[in-house]
Amino acid sequence: MKKRHAKAKLLESVRPSVANGKPLALNELATHFKAIPLTQLVTSSREFPITARVDLQSAINYLLSETYPARLLGIHRMYSHRTLTFSDLLNTERDPVLIAPLQYWEMDIGESVPARCLRQGLWLCRDDEVGLSFAVLLTPLERSGRDEGSHVEIAVPAGEEGAKLTRTLLDYVAKLTNEGQSYRGKVISLQTLDSYGSTGVRVQKLRTVNRDDVILPQQTLQLLEQNIINFTRKRENLKKLGMASKKGILLYGPPGTGKTHAIHYLASQLPGHTTLLVTPEHIGLLDQYFQLARLLQPTMLVIDDVDLIVRGSEGHGPCDESLLNKLLNEMDSVQDDTATLFVLTTNNPEQLEAALASRPGLIDQAIDFPFPDEEGRRRLVRLYSRQLELTDDLVNVIAQKTNRASGAFIKELMRRAAQYLLQSGDTGKLEIKHVEAALDEMLFRGGSLNLKLLGVAQAA
């Protein structure tokens, strides 16, 4: 009992000092709004996705530094499992909101220096033209402890002037955010940040692929360029004729035949386009990917290994929407005048045929990526031999010995042949013995599974 009374006395002694002596956000607000009771303020808010955080920060910084005099305060609440709002700032009881140092996130935007985004802050502002004080609150949009974006809330005195100012500010912030350039023209993917499912943006560094490095049958390359590169160049003209500006492409073929390599090439040939890479493990983030596709258009949305989505949806009950149907529904919901390319890749087109055939028009062109022919294999040997010296005769022999092999197989073959050359202590040009040693290791000693892993077609 004595311990309990002592604890109660301690709490009683702490509360007044927190309410009166500590730097509470409430006190700063009261000083800022002067004679206006804080309970009579009116607030309005908007929510922004986590993928817009960098551009939202830039928009608020520009607005409050260029247009309105503002004082920025950092704020802190010890326990946070839901979005912090202005109502929470008025709390003087348990866990009040304190004035604290400014805290920033470092956000990757694919530049040498990451972008700094304020975690949460309170701007005390004034519109001198109409003589109106107002406040802007920026906090994470939290639901059950999960960070889902940003919450912007504006508090103004009641009345038409305050309502007009709030609408103007929120509309302008949204406009500047939507026009943001942080991720435009880059290759990005979403990533899960924590066990709660919060997501962030990752800027991918794709290797530069020149046209001469894209070794495909002429028909395949022509279809790629006509349906993607040439289409985007004439998109605006087609739009003026009333034609749709979105397009769906399916790249299909055995593993290792160059589908991903072609994506790298296409991304480098679409200036001004933002490329969004969707992998099977992140298919649950489809809503956010499609939101980004609309926000950052013109965009190329790549859904890699789409056949794995079909396998991932197996076992769902009759009331569960399959992941593939969800994807197709999302594609169908995008307006025809949206400047978005949908590029799906698959190693097993037969698993998609029925679903895609039931949605005619979603996929405008299917493009086959076959195993390379003999001329293609010669070119691949030259490409992947890098700095190795080898004769034309040896190139021809390798091309003949790699019938029904993928480009990925030839790339690995040249690396292993180079390894055998170095291990033998030989100098000079690559010889057939080095190639045969590598082929023996890859084709025979690894068994049938190794052939599948390396992309070699096996006899039925």
Buried (B, 14 or more C-beta within 10 A) or exposed (E): EEEEEEEEEEEEEEBEEBBEEEEBBBBBBBEBBEEBEBEEBBBBBBEBBBBBBBBBBBBBBEBBEEEBEBEBBBBBBEEBEEBBBBEBBBBEEEEBBBBBEEEBBEBBBBEEEBBEBBBBBBBBBBBEEEEBBBBBBBBBBBEEEBBBBBBBBBBBBEEEBBBEBBEEBBEBBBEBBBEBEBBBBBBBBBBBEEEEEBBBBEBBEBEEBEEEEBBBBEEBBEBBBEBBEEBBEEBEEEBEEEEBBBBBBBBBBBBBBBBBBBBBBBBBBBEEBBBBBBBBEBBBBBEBBBBBBBBBBBBBBBBBBBBBBBBBBEEEEEEEEBBBBBBBEBBEEBEEEBBBBBBBBBBBBEBBEEBBEEBEEBBBBBBBBBBBEEEBBBBBBBBBBEEBEBEEEBBBBBBEBBEBBBBBBBBBBBBBBBBBBEEEEEEEEBBBEBBBBBBEBBBEEBEEEBBBBBBBBEEE
